[in-house]
Amino acid sequence: MGTKAKLKINNSAIKLLIIIGTVTWSLVMIKSGLIYSFGKGFWGPNGHDGVWHIALINHLANGNWQMPVFAGETLRNYHVGYDLLLAILHRITTIPAETLYFQIIPPIIAFLTGFLTYKFVYLWKKSKIQAFWATFFIYFAGSFGWVISLAREGQIGGESLFWSQQAISTLINPPFALSVVLILLGLIGLLKLKKSSTIWCLLAISLIFGILAQIKVYAGILSLGGLFIAGLYEFIKRKKTTLIKVFVISSIFAALFFFPLNQNAVGLIVFRPFWFLETMMGLSDRFYWPRFAEAMVNYRLGNIWYKAIPAYFIAFLIFVVGNMGIRIIKAPLMVQWFRKYKKLSFIEIFFAVVIFFGIIFPMFFLQKGTPWNTIQFFYYSLTFSGIFAGVVFGEWLERKGQRSINILGIIIIILSIPTTVATLKHYLPSRPPAKISNEELEALSFLSKQSDGIVLTYPFDREAAKQALANPPRPLYLYESTAYVSAFSEKIVYLEDEVNLDITGYDWRGRREKVELFLKIPNQEEARSFLEENNISYIYWIIGQRAILGESQLGITKIFENSEVDIFAVNN
C-alpha cells in the first residue's frame, strides 16, 4: 500500500475525457444563434450576453469604436479583447459573427482548456493520474447546490444556489473561458522558462499575462497579483528574479492594453462588504435562509459583533463550501501549504494568491449598476481549486489499490456531475426562452443593407416582458433590454441594452426620458427637433409601437414593413 499502484490511465482515456468535456461544455452554446422554424433561438443567458457580444464583434469588425447601443459615445469601461479577436476572424474569414461566437470558437476553447490543463499538471507534477483528474474537475466539478435542491424540491438543480456559476457554464462567459486558456498557457510557459530563460520567451509569456486585462479584467488583476507575490517569494527564498521580470513586463503590457479604454473603470467598483453573503441567505432563488439572513443583518446594524461575527463566518463557510462542492477535497493540501510554506513552489504560491483573492474581492467589492458582476473573481478560485482537487485526488489514488481506485473514482464522478446534468436541462430543450422571429430577421437584414445612420428603437417595456414570461420563446424585445437591433442590423442604436450601459457606467436614464418624451410630445416641431439634434436616421418599431404624432408630422417615411416590423427613414 505504500507504493504507487499501477493505474490504468492511458492516452485513450485522456483523449476520451477531453472529447467528452469539449462536447458537454459546447452544448450550452452551439444551439443558440441558429435558425429554427420560429426564427433565431437563444438558450440560457445567450439571449442577452451573446447578443451583446455579437453587437460588439460586428461593430469592431467594421472599424467602429462607438458604443453600439448608445449613439455618440465611445466604447469604454469594457474589456474588448475577446470581441476584438472574433471581429478580426470575422473580417478575415467572412464567417458570420454569431456562427463564430456560438458554434466555432466555443468548442475550440473547450478543447484547449482540457488539453492545456492536462499538459500543465503533467509538466508540473509528472503524474498522468493527477493530470487526468485535474482535467476532469475543470470540466465537470459542480457546487453542492444540487444537494439542497434535491432535499427541498425533490429534483436536481441549484447550480448558482450559492451565487457562482460552475464549470458547465464556463462558455456562456467566453472572455472568462479564454482567460483561463491564457493563464494555463502562461503557466506552462513559466514552467519552461524556469528551465531555459530567453528574452523572447520572457516577452511572450509576459504578453500572455499582460493581455489578460483586456480579455477579462478580473483575470488580469488576479494573475498580476499572483505573479507579484510568487515573484517576491522566489526572490526572497531563492534569489531568483525571473518571475519579478515577468510581473513588471506583464504590468506594462496590461497598462497599455487596458487604460486607453478603461480610464474610469475604477470608479465602477464600490466597497460593500458581505453583500453576496447577505443576498445568498436572503434571496429566494439562492440558498435562502431568511431567518438567518435577517438575524445576521440585524446583528451587524445593531453592532452586536459577538453575534454578527460568527453569523457572517457561518454564512461565509456556506458560501465557500457550497460553491466548491467536491473540490473541497483540496482542503488538506491547503493545510499542508501553511505547515510547509517554506517549501512551496512558485506555482503553488501563484494558485494560492489567485484562489484567496478570488474569494476575498467579491466579499468586499461590488460593481455599480450590476453588483453581482464581481462574483466573476470567484470563478477563478473555483477553476484553480478544481485543478488542485484533481492533484489531491490523484495523489490519494496513487497510494491506493486498484479496487479502491475504482470505488473512489465512481464516488467522485457521482458527486461531481449532478450540476452538469441539471444545468444542461436548460440548454437542451427544443424551445428556447428567447428568439428573434423570422419577420424581425427579415427587417434587420433589410436595415443592415441601408447606409450608416443612428437607429431609434422603442424603450424596453419591462412590464410587458413580465406578462410574456409564460409564453416562450419570447421575442428579444420582450425578453430583456438587449443589443439585438444593433447586433443584427450592424447599425448604431440611440438607446438599447440598458443592462450593459449600467455595467459600463453610461448615464442612459436621461436619454430614455428624452425618448419617452418624444413618443408622447404633441408638438411636431419639438419632435422633429429631437430627431435632428440626435442625428436619428432610422426608426425601428414593432407593430403597435409608435409615437402619438403621425409619419408626416414627424417627418419620417416608411421604407420597410411586414407583419411584425415597421422601419422608417427620417427625412432630411
C-alpha positions in Angstrom: 0.0 0.0 0.0 3.0 2.3 0.5 4.0 2.0 -3.2 2.2 3.6 -6.1 -0.4 1.5 -7.7 -0.2 0.7 -11.4 -3.0 3.0 -12.5 -4.9 2.3 -15.7 -4.7 5.7 -17.2 -3.7 5.7 -20.8 -3.7 8.2 -23.6 -7.0 6.9 -25.0 -8.7 7.6 -21.6 -7.3 11.1 -21.6 -8.4 11.8 -25.1 -11.9 10.5 -24.4 -12.2 12.7 -21.3 -11.2 15.8 -23.3 -13.6 15.0 -26.1 -16.5 14.4 -23.7 -15.7 17.5 -21.8 -15.5 19.6 -25.0 -18.8 18.3 -26.3 -20.5 18.8 -22.9 -19.3 22.3 -22.5 -20.2 23.2 -26.1 -23.8 22.1 -25.6 -24.6 25.3 -23.7 -23.6 27.4 -26.8 -24.0 25.6 -30.1 -27.8 25.6 -30.3 -28.1 29.4 -29.9 -27.9 31.7 -32.9 -29.2 29.1 -35.4 -32.4 29.4 -37.5 -35.4 27.3 -36.5 -39.0 27.3 -37.6 -39.8 30.1 -35.2 -36.7 32.2 -36.1 -33.3 32.5 -34.4 -33.2 30.9 -31.0 -31.2 31.7 -27.9 -30.8 29.5 -24.8 -29.8 30.5 -21.3 -28.1 33.9 -20.9 -27.2 33.9 -24.6 -30.3 35.9 -25.3 -28.7 38.8 -23.6 -25.0 38.3 -23.2 -24.4 36.5 -26.5 -26.3 39.2 -28.4 -24.2 41.9 -26.7 -21.0 40.3 -27.8 -22.3 39.9 -31.4 -23.1 43.6 -31.5 -19.5 44.4 -30.4 -18.0 41.9 -32.8 -19.9 43.3 -35.8 -19.1 46.9 -35.0 -15.5 46.3 -34.2 -15.2 44.3 -37.5 -16.4 47.5 -39.3 -13.7 49.5 -37.5 -16.3 51.3 -35.4 -15.3 52.1 -31.8 -18.5 53.8 -30.8 -20.7 52.3 -28.2 -23.1 50.3 -30.4 -26.1 50.7 -28.1 -25.5 54.4 -27.0 -25.1 56.6 -30.1 -22.5 59.3 -29.9 -20.4 57.8 -27.2 -17.1 55.9 -27.5 -16.9 52.4 -26.2 -15.3 52.4 -22.7 -15.0 50.6 -19.4 -15.2 47.2 -21.1 -12.6 44.5 -21.8 -13.0 44.1 -25.6 -10.1 41.6 -26.2 -12.3 38.6 -26.9 -14.7 40.5 -29.1 -11.8 42.1 -31.0 -10.3 38.7 -31.7 -13.6 37.4 -33.1 -14.0 40.7 -35.0 -10.7 40.1 -36.7 -11.6 36.5 -37.5 -15.0 37.6 -38.8 -13.3 40.2 -41.1 -10.7 37.7 -42.4 -13.0 34.7 -42.9 -16.4 36.5 -43.5 -17.9 33.8 -41.2 -20.9 35.4 -39.5 -20.2 36.8 -36.0 -22.9 34.6 -34.4 -21.5 31.5 -36.0 -18.1 32.2 -34.7 -19.5 33.1 -31.3 -21.8 30.2 -30.8 -20.7 27.3 -33.0 -17.0 27.6 -33.8 -14.9 29.2 -31.1 -16.6 27.6 -28.0 -15.6 24.0 -28.9 -12.0 25.2 -29.6 -11.8 27.0 -26.3 -13.3 23.9 -24.5 -10.8 21.6 -26.1 -7.9 23.9 -25.3 -9.0 24.2 -21.7 -8.9 20.5 -21.2 -5.7 19.9 -23.2 -3.8 22.7 -21.5 -5.0 21.7 -18.1 -3.7 18.1 -18.6 -0.4 19.3 -20.1 0.2 21.9 -17.4 -0.5 19.5 -14.5 1.6 16.7 -16.1 4.5 19.1 -16.7 4.2 20.3 -13.1 3.5 17.0 -11.2 4.8 14.4 -13.7 1.7 12.3 -13.0 -0.8 11.2 -15.5 -3.4 10.3 -12.9 -3.2 13.7 -11.3 -3.4 15.4 -14.6 -6.3 13.3 -15.6 -8.4 14.1 -12.5 -7.4 17.8 -12.7 -8.9 17.8 -16.2 -12.0 16.0 -15.0 -12.6 18.6 -12.3 -12.0 21.5 -14.8 -14.8 20.1 -17.0 -17.3 18.6 -14.5 -16.9 20.0 -11.0 -20.1 21.5 -9.6 -21.5 23.0 -6.4 -23.4 21.3 -3.7 -26.5 23.2 -4.8 -28.0 20.0 -6.2 -28.0 18.5 -2.7 -30.1 21.4 -1.4 -32.5 21.4 -4.3 -32.9 17.7 -4.1 -33.7 17.9 -0.4 -36.1 20.9 -0.8 -37.8 20.2 -4.1 -37.0 16.6 -4.9 -35.1 17.4 -8.0 -31.6 18.1 -9.0 -30.6 21.7 -9.8 -29.2 24.7 -7.9 -26.0 25.4 -10.0 -25.8 29.0 -8.7 -27.7 28.5 -5.4 -24.5 29.8 -3.6 -24.2 32.6 -6.3 -21.4 31.4 -8.5 -21.7 29.6 -11.9 -20.0 26.3 -12.2 -17.7 24.5 -14.7 -20.5 23.6 -17.1 -21.4 27.3 -17.6 -17.8 28.4 -18.5 -18.5 29.0 -22.1 -21.5 31.3 -21.6 -18.9 33.8 -20.5 -16.4 33.4 -23.4 -14.0 36.1 -22.2 -13.7 34.2 -18.9 -13.2 30.9 -20.7 -10.5 32.4 -23.0 -8.7 34.0 -20.0 -8.5 30.6 -18.3 -6.8 29.2 -21.5 -4.3 32.1 -21.5 -3.5 31.7 -17.8 -2.8 27.9 -18.4 -0.7 28.8 -21.4 1.2 31.3 -19.4 1.8 28.9 -16.5 3.1 26.3 -19.0 5.4 28.9 -20.3 6.6 29.8 -16.8 7.4 26.1 -16.1 9.6 26.0 -19.3 11.0 29.5 -18.6 12.4 28.2 -15.3 14.5 25.7 -17.3 15.5 27.8 -20.2 15.2 31.6 -20.0 15.5 33.6 -23.2 14.4 37.2 -23.8 11.9 36.2 -26.4 10.3 33.6 -24.2 10.2 36.1 -21.3 8.4 38.6 -23.6 6.0 36.1 -25.0 4.9 34.9 -21.5 4.7 38.5 -20.3 2.5 39.3 -23.3 0.1 36.5 -22.5 -0.4 37.7 -18.9 -0.5 41.3 -20.0 -3.3 40.9 -22.4 -5.5 39.2 -19.8 -6.5 42.7 -18.5 -8.2 43.4 -21.9 -9.7 39.9 -22.2 -11.1 39.7 -18.7 -10.0 42.4 -16.2 -10.7 40.1 -13.2 -8.2 37.6 -14.6 -5.6 40.4 -15.1 -5.9 41.6 -11.6 -5.6 38.1 -10.0 -2.8 36.9 -12.3 -0.7 40.0 -11.8 -1.2 39.7 -8.1 -0.2 36.0 -8.3 2.9 36.9 -10.3 4.0 39.6 -7.9 3.7 37.6 -4.7 5.1 34.4 -6.3 8.0 36.5 -7.8 8.6 38.1 -4.4 8.6 34.7 -2.7 11.1 33.4 -5.3 13.4 36.3 -4.9 13.4 36.1 -1.0 13.8 32.4 -0.9 15.9 31.6 -3.9 17.3 35.0 -5.0 15.7 34.5 -8.5 14.3 37.4 -10.4 12.6 35.7 -13.4 9.0 36.0 -12.1 9.6 39.6 -11.0 10.7 40.4 -14.5 7.6 38.7 -15.9 5.4 40.7 -13.5 7.0 44.0 -14.4 6.8 43.5 -18.2 3.2 42.0 -17.9 2.1 45.0 -15.9 3.4 47.3 -18.6 1.6 45.4 -21.3 -1.6 45.3 -19.1 -1.5 49.1 -18.6 -1.0 49.7 -22.4 -3.9 47.4 -23.3 -6.3 48.3 -20.5 -6.2 52.0 -19.6 -6.9 53.6 -23.0 -10.4 52.2 -23.0 -11.0 52.0 -19.2 -9.8 55.2 -17.7 -12.8 55.5 -15.4 -13.2 51.8 -14.6 -12.0 52.1 -11.0 -15.0 54.3 -10.3 -17.4 51.5 -11.2 -16.2 49.4 -8.1 -17.8 50.2 -4.7 -17.0 49.0 -1.2 -19.9 46.9 0.0 -18.8 44.2 2.4 -20.6 40.8 2.5 -23.4 41.7 0.0 -23.1 38.2 -1.5 -23.4 36.5 1.9 -26.5 38.6 2.8 -28.2 38.0 -0.5 -27.3 34.4 -0.7 -29.1 33.9 2.6 -32.0 36.3 1.9 -33.0 35.8 -1.7 -35.5 33.0 -2.6 -33.6 32.0 -5.7 -30.3 31.4 -3.7 -29.6 29.4 -0.6 -32.4 31.2 1.2 -32.3 31.0 4.9 -34.4 34.1 5.7 -34.4 34.0 9.4 -30.6 33.6 9.5 -30.3 36.4 6.9 -32.5 38.7 9.0 -30.6 37.9 12.2 -27.1 38.4 10.7 -28.0 41.8 9.2 -29.7 42.9 12.4 -26.6 41.9 14.4 -24.4 44.0 12.1 -26.7 47.0 12.1 -27.0 46.8 15.9 -23.2 46.5 16.3 -23.8 43.2 18.2 -20.4 41.9 17.0 -20.1 38.9 19.3 -23.1 37.5 17.4 -22.5 39.2 14.0 -19.0 37.8 13.5 -19.9 34.1 14.0 -23.1 34.6 11.9 -21.2 36.0 9.0 -18.5 33.4 9.4 -21.0 30.6 9.1 -22.5 32.3 6.0 -19.0 32.6 4.5 -18.4 28.9 5.1 -21.7 28.0 3.5 -20.7 30.2 0.5 -17.3 28.7 0.1 -18.1 25.0 0.8 -21.4 25.2 -1.1 -19.7 26.6 -4.2 -16.7 24.4 -4.0 -18.7 21.2 -4.0 -16.4 18.2 -4.3 -13.5 20.5 -5.0 -13.4 20.9 -1.2 -11.2 17.8 -1.1 -8.3 20.1 -1.8 -8.6 21.4 1.8 -5.9 19.0 3.1 -3.4 20.3 0.5 -4.1 23.9 1.6 -3.4 22.9 5.2 -0.1 21.4 4.2 0.8 24.7 2.5 0.5 26.6 5.8 2.7 24.0 7.5 5.3 23.8 4.8 5.2 27.3 3.4 9.0 27.5 3.1 9.0 24.6 0.6 6.2 25.8 -1.7 6.9 26.2 -5.4 6.1 29.4 -7.3 3.1 27.6 -8.9 1.6 26.8 -5.5 2.1 30.4 -4.4 0.5 31.7 -7.7 -2.5 29.5 -7.3 -2.9 30.3 -3.6 -3.0 34.0 -4.4 -5.5 33.6 -7.2 -7.8 31.4 -5.1 -7.5 33.5 -2.0 -8.1 36.9 -3.6 -10.7 35.4 -5.9 -12.7 34.7 -2.8 -11.9 37.9 -0.9 -12.6 40.5 -3.6 -16.3 39.8 -4.1 -16.7 39.6 -0.3 -15.9 43.3 -0.1 -16.4 44.9 -3.5 -19.4 45.2 -5.9 -19.8 46.8 -9.3 -22.1 49.8 -9.8 -25.2 49.1 -11.8 -24.8 45.3 -11.8 -23.5 44.5 -8.3 -23.2 40.7 -8.8 -20.7 41.1 -11.6 -17.8 40.9 -9.2 -18.7 37.3 -8.4 -16.6 36.6 -11.5 -13.5 37.0 -9.4 -14.6 33.8 -7.6 -14.9 31.9 -10.9 -11.1 31.8 -10.9 -11.0 30.4 -7.4 -13.3 27.6 -8.4 -11.3 26.9 -11.6 -7.9 26.6 -9.9 -9.4 24.9 -6.9 -10.6 22.2 -9.4 -7.0 21.7 -10.6 -5.8 21.3 -7.0 -8.6 19.0 -6.2 -7.5 16.8 -9.1 -3.9 16.8 -7.9 -5.0 15.9 -4.3 -7.3 13.1 -5.6 -4.7 11.8 -7.9 -2.2 11.6 -5.1 -4.7 9.7 -3.0 -5.3 7.2 -5.8 -1.6 6.7 -6.3 -1.4 5.3 -2.7 -4.4 3.0 -3.1 -5.1 -0.4 -4.6 -7.0 -0.8 -7.9 -10.2 -1.7 -6.2 -10.1 1.4 -4.1 -9.3 3.4 -7.1 -12.4 2.3 -9.0 -14.7 2.9 -6.0 -13.3 6.3 -5.2 -13.4 7.3 -8.9 -17.1 6.4 -9.1 -17.9 8.3 -5.9 -16.2 11.4 -7.2 -18.0 11.2 -10.5 -21.4 10.7 -8.9 -20.8 13.7 -6.6 -19.5 16.0 -9.4 -21.8 15.6 -12.4 -25.3 16.4 -11.0 -24.7 20.1 -11.5 -23.7 19.4 -15.1 -26.7 17.3 -15.8 -29.1 19.8 -14.2 -27.7 22.8 -16.0 -27.8 21.1 -19.4 -31.6 20.7 -18.9 -31.8 24.5 -19.6 -29.9 24.3 -22.8 -31.2 21.1 -24.4 -35.0 21.6 -24.7 -36.2 22.2 -28.3 -37.9 25.5 -27.4 -35.5 28.3 -26.2 -36.6 31.1 -23.8 -35.8 33.8 -26.3 -35.9 34.3 -30.1 -35.7 36.7 -33.0 -38.7 35.9 -35.3 -38.2 35.3 -39.0 -40.1 38.6 -39.6 -37.7 40.6 -37.4 -34.7 38.8 -39.1 -36.0 40.0 -42.4 -36.4 43.5 -41.1 -32.9 43.6 -39.5 -31.4 42.2 -42.7 -33.0 45.0 -44.7 -31.8 47.6 -42.2 -28.2 46.2 -42.4 -28.2 47.0 -46.1 -29.0 50.6 -45.7 -26.4 53.4 -45.4 -25.0 54.1 -42.0 -27.0 56.0 -39.5 -28.3 56.0 -36.0 -31.4 53.9 -35.3 -34.1 54.8 -32.8 -35.9 51.9 -31.1 -38.8 51.8 -28.7 -37.8 51.7 -25.0 -37.7 48.3 -23.4 -41.0 47.6 -21.6 -40.3 45.5 -18.5 -43.9 45.1 -17.5 -44.8 43.8 -20.9 -41.8 41.4 -20.7 -43.1 40.0 -17.4 -46.5 39.3 -18.9 -44.9 37.4 -21.8 -42.9 35.3 -19.4 -45.2 32.3 -19.6 -45.0 32.0 -23.4 -41.5 31.1 -24.6 -39.8 31.6 -26.8 -40.2 35.3 -26.2 -39.1 37.8 -28.8 -36.0 39.6 -27.6 -37.9 42.9 -27.2 -40.0 41.1 -24.6 -37.1 39.2 -23.0 -34.6 41.7 -21.7 -33.2 45.0 -22.7 -30.7 43.7 -25.3 -28.5 44.9 -28.1 -30.3 42.8 -30.8 -31.1 45.6 -33.2 -27.6 46.9 -33.1 -26.2 43.3 -33.3 -28.1 42.2 -36.4 -28.6 45.4 -38.2 -24.9 46.5 -37.7 -26.1 50.0 -37.0 -25.5 52.3 -34.0 -28.6 52.5 -31.9 -29.6 55.6 -30.0 -30.5 53.6 -26.8 -30.5 49.9 -26.3 -29.3 47.3 -23.8 -29.7 49.2 -20.6 -28.1 46.3 -18.7 -24.7 46.7 -20.3 -25.0 50.5 -20.2 -25.3 50.1 -16.4 -22.3 47.8 -16.3 -20.1 50.1 -18.3 -21.2 53.3 -16.5 -23.1 55.3 -19.1 -25.8 57.7 -17.9 -28.6 56.2 -20.0 -31.7 57.1 -17.9 -31.8 60.7 -19.0 -31.6 59.6 -22.6 -34.5 57.2 -22.0 -36.6 60.0 -20.6 -36.0 62.0 -23.8 -37.2 59.1 -25.9 -40.3 58.7 -23.8 -41.0 62.4 -24.1 -40.5 62.2 -27.9 -43.1 59.5 -28.1 -45.7 61.5 -26.2 -45.0 65.0 -27.3 -47.8 66.6 -29.3 -45.7 69.4 -30.8 -44.3 68.3 -34.2 -41.6 70.9 -34.2 -40.2 69.7 -30.9 -40.5 66.1 -32.1 -38.6 66.8 -35.3 -36.1 68.8 -33.4 -35.4 65.7 -31.2 -34.7 63.6 -34.3 -32.5 66.2 -35.9 -30.5 67.1 -32.8 -29.7 63.4 -32.1 -28.9 62.6 -35.8 -31.6 59.9 -36.0 -31.6 58.3 -39.4 -33.9 55.3 -38.9 -36.7 54.3 -36.6 -37.3 50.6 -35.9 -40.7 49.8 -34.4 -42.5 46.6 -33.7 -46.1 46.8 -34.9 -48.1 48.5 -32.2 -45.1 50.7 -31.1 -45.5 54.3 -32.3 -45.5 57.9 -31.2 -48.7 59.9 -30.8 -47.7 62.0 -33.9 -48.1 60.5 -37.4 -45.4 59.9 -40.0 -45.9 63.2 -41.9 -45.9 65.2 -38.6 -42.6 63.5 -37.5 -41.1 63.9 -40.9 -40.4 60.2 -41.5 -41.1 57.9 -44.4 -41.8 54.1 -44.1 -39.1 52.2 -46.0 -40.0 48.7 -44.8 -42.9 46.8 -43.4 -44.0 43.3 -42.8 -46.4 41.6 -40.3 -44.2 42.5 -37.3 -41.9 45.4 -38.1 -42.0 48.9 -39.5 -38.8 50.7 -40.4 -38.9 54.4 -41.1 -36.3 56.8 -42.6 -36.0 60.3 -41.2 -36.5 62.8 -43.9 -33.6 65.2 -44.5 
